[in-house]
Structure formats: C-alpha cells, structure tokens
Amino acid sequence: MSTPSKQSWTGYVDVNQPDSVSGSAKIAPHSPLLEMRGVVKRFGGVAALSNVSLTVGESEILALIGENGAGKSTLMKILGGVHAPDAGEILVEGRSVHLRSTSDAGKLGIAFIHQELSVLGNLDIAGNIFLGREPTFGGPLKLISRRTMFEEARKYIEPLGLDMSPDTSAGLLSIAHQQLVEIARALSQNARLIIMDEPTSSLTPRETERLLTLTRKLRDENNVSIIYISHRLNEVEAIADRVSGLRDGQNAGELAKSEITRDAMVRLMVGRDIRVAVRDAETDQNAPVRLEARGLQTPRYPSEKVSFSVRAGEVLGFAGLVGAGRTEIAQALFGIAPATGGEIYMDGSPVQVKTPADAISHGVYLIPEDRRHSGLALSLPIRENISLPNLGAFATLGIIRGQEERKMAEDMVTRLNVRSALQRGEGGANAGQVADAPAQSLSGGNQQKVVLAKWLAMEPKTLLFDEPTRGVDVGAKAEIYDLIRGLAANGVAVLLISSDMEEVLGVSDRIAVMHEGKITGILGRTDFSEENVMRLAVGDALSGKVAG
C-alpha cells in the first residue's frame, strides 16, 4: 500500500511515537475529536474522493449518507488506515496524524465495525474480543491466561447486554450478538470513535431498536463518538445528532439535528426528490395464475406445508422476521434446496424443480439475497455476467458470437442505467466501456441491476426477488422499484421477499406473512398496515377476515 510523503501532511504526527497521541502539546479546548480536511483519493483515472472534508465532535453520532459509489467506503477506509489518501489532512483532537495501517487507527482509538462482521466462529467470545491481545503468563512461554481473559471479557459484554458466558463459541451467536462482540472488542481497545457500516442490514426490527438504544448509550455514558453509515433513513432520523452527505465523491452538505428529515436527506444524497413506485391499482383478478405452490415443504421446516399462488402481472410480497422461512421458499422454487414435499405448478401444469436448470427452463429466475457471492462472478466483466446464463443463444458450434453478446449487454446496461465509477473518470465512459468493467467495481445498487439484467435478457415469466434493495441507496431503490412494477405491468409474476416494511407495503399487490415456516396470513391491499404485518410475523392471528 502506497503512502504519501510527510510533506503532503501539514503538522505531520507519527502515531508510533510516544507523543503522537498524548503529550505536552496543548490541545485546543473546543477542537473536534476528528477532522478530515480536503481528502483526495484516485484509483487510476477515477476520482473516488475530491476535496472531501468531515468533522466529528466529542460524544456525537454523525450519520454519513450517500448513494452507493458516493465515496463513503473509501473515506472510511482512509480513516481506518486501509487506504492512504493522495492529498489532504486528518486531525485527531487538533493534531495532524498519518494513518499507515489499521493498527495506527487503533492506536488513536478509531474502530471499524464492518457490514460483513469479522467475528471468527471457531473462537469463543473472549477469544474474539482479545484476538492478538490475549493476556499471558509464564514469561517467555507466553501462555494465554484464559481465566484473566474471561474476567476481562465480562467487563465489556455485560454492560452491552450480552448475557452469555465468555467461553461461548462465537459460531453459535446470532448476527445481532456478533455485533455486540465487535463493539465489546472496540471498547476493550479504548475506542473513542466507532465507525458502524450498515449495522442493521441483517437485524430484525427488535434487534435494530436494541442496537440504536446501545448506540445512544455509548455516546451518553461511554463518551464514544459514532460515525453511523446507513441507507435506512428512518434510523438516521432517529439516531443522528448531525448528518453529512456525500455525492459523486464530493461533499453534498450537512444537516443539523433540527433539519434531519427523510426528504432533506434524499435531496442531500441525490440532488433531487425521489418518487417511489407504489402500486395504485389492484391486480387483474382474471389474469392467469402463473406460479402456484401446493403444500410446499422445505428442508428447514419439513413439517410445515406452504401454499400460495401468484398471478401474471402481480407482485406477491413475502414478509416476516429473519428466519421465518421466506428464503427457503425461494430456494425451493428455484431448485437450490429442492422442496421435500408438495407440488409446484407453472401456468396450471405441475412441474419438477430439482435444480436451478429446471427452474430456468420454466422461466423462473432468482435474484438472490447475497448478490456478491450467489448472483455474480465478480472478477468477470459486466458483459459476461449478463450473458453467462444464456451463452447458448450467442454461440455457433461452441464459439461465442462476440458482437451479438456485446450488443445485448450494452443494451441492458443502457436500459437499466447501470453506472460505473468509470463515468466519474476523465472523459466519462460509454455503455461499451461500462459493460467491459469488472462486476466487482460496481456499487451495490448497480451490481443488483446486473443480476437483474442477466435474467431480463432471457424474458422471464416469474422473478423471485430476495431482499432486492438490501444495502442499496435510496436512488437505486427507486429505480429497482420502477423496474419491478414495470415487469409486473408486462405480465411477469413477481415474488418479493423483503424485510423492509415500507418496501413490502409500497410495492406489493398482496402480502404473504410467514412465521416459523408457515404462512400466518395473506393480506390484500385494503388490509395493508405495519401493525397487521407485524402481528402475523410474530405468529398472532388477526381479528376479522384475512384475504387469501
């Protein structure tokens, strides 16, 4: 990793020197905890950050918002010591510092809790908290004192509400509990600034509320400052003391506490108002049933039988808490984890779906929850990702007709407005250049568009969306919603699995709610409400008739 010279840093301080963090130098009494001034970062010819500045006060929760690709991750990686900036200055308590590694950031009390948690499942809770810093005895033998480690671990996990023994295997913990272990690790390192990147993306509503309460406690009782990164604007509105926005690698503005509203944040992020596609008419009840499941049983819930149908042109939402069995239904319909019982009908005829190839042959396609690992070949160009499921359509005697493949990919890039960081580079980029960019270079929202593009090119009859906008910014969300509604308008049957209440209520024609492997109710639009969905999601029955 390259590092800038000392000359590019005004008032350079080496964090490895004893007086780098503390010492005799006087700190201005009202200096913010952190300042990032005029930060610039380029990758090749692409400017990821252009003269970006950021300030975080003592005991403050600063929300950092922006569309995917706006530069949030790059800025935080610079703060975390992962990337070196090409220009700019970082000050901690008024003193300029040079962060050459994550270790340097740690010495300054900066901790990073990533969206993809780094908890090691083969270690216990205490081992994760003190990984690399285990208390030892025995002099040069350096034997780990597990008793001391457990005692110290309790000091950090108990105040966080993690009511478990420190010797509990981390592999047995839920995502929410793993996040608490990460926070305990940060506190054990005397973290004064914790960066939380999409911390609630995999949490239930109840777990989310607990994390928000804990975040306030860290600010109020532990005097910890937080940089909170989230696309869930309702959370930002509830938790943030101040909001800072990035757009296209530049500062977009700030909002004080009294100015934080959803509309104001949207304008800060995208520079315009966003119209979310909401279904304004009932599905044609005379439309043919495209997909039907009768008594479907999945490996996870073998004793439960699930039945439902989706008409052509209909969006059937699937709601429920994490672990309710929604993803398992999608995997059974797509042949990833075939159903252990029941029947699947397509256009009124029974079909056998034992593999994804079976599902694809019947026009059933899945946009998976984990797009990076299950939906894309990240190292391949966007063009090849789009053509991959249907290569036979572009081949003669096993040889790919490259010109046809390229034209199709470029058409899909244009149709779905797939945007690459190349378009922020010198001279921008056309559809052909974007199609040649590797999939891993795209933001989350644009990666999701590529997953969708490969199936749209094959004219689907039924599309299964599993958490289609998880980790996607508000602008890309609106585009994806428009695409879903457009697909339904063209007669495609859509099954939409989502943990986003606003999403499932706004886009669906009907909502099937699941609890512990079974459908507890199917709501028509006249019965749509957050209360009705949540009551069914926790297994309660609704008074009155539930539409089916």
Secondary structure by P-SEA (a helix, b strand, c coil): cccccccccccccccccccccccccccccccccbbbcbbbbbccccccccbbbbbbccccbbbbbbcccccaaaaaaaaaccccccccccccccbbbbbccaaaaaaaccccccccccccccccaaaaaaccccccccccccccaaaaaaaaaaacccccccccccccccccccaaaaaaaaaaaaaaacccbbbbccccccccaaaaaaaaaaaaaaaccccbbbbccccaaaaaaacccbbbbbcccccccccccccccaaaaaaaaccbbbbccccccccccccccccccccccccccccbbbbbcccccbbbbbbbcccccaaaaaaaaaccccccbbbbbcccbbbbcccaaaaaaacbbbbccccccccccccccaaaaaacccccccccccccaaaaaaaaaaaaaaaaccccccccccccccaaaaaacccccccaaaaaaaaaaaaaaacccbbbbccccccccaaaaaaaaaaaaaaaaabbbbbbbbccaaaaaccccbbbbbcccccccccccccccaaaaaaaaacccccccccc
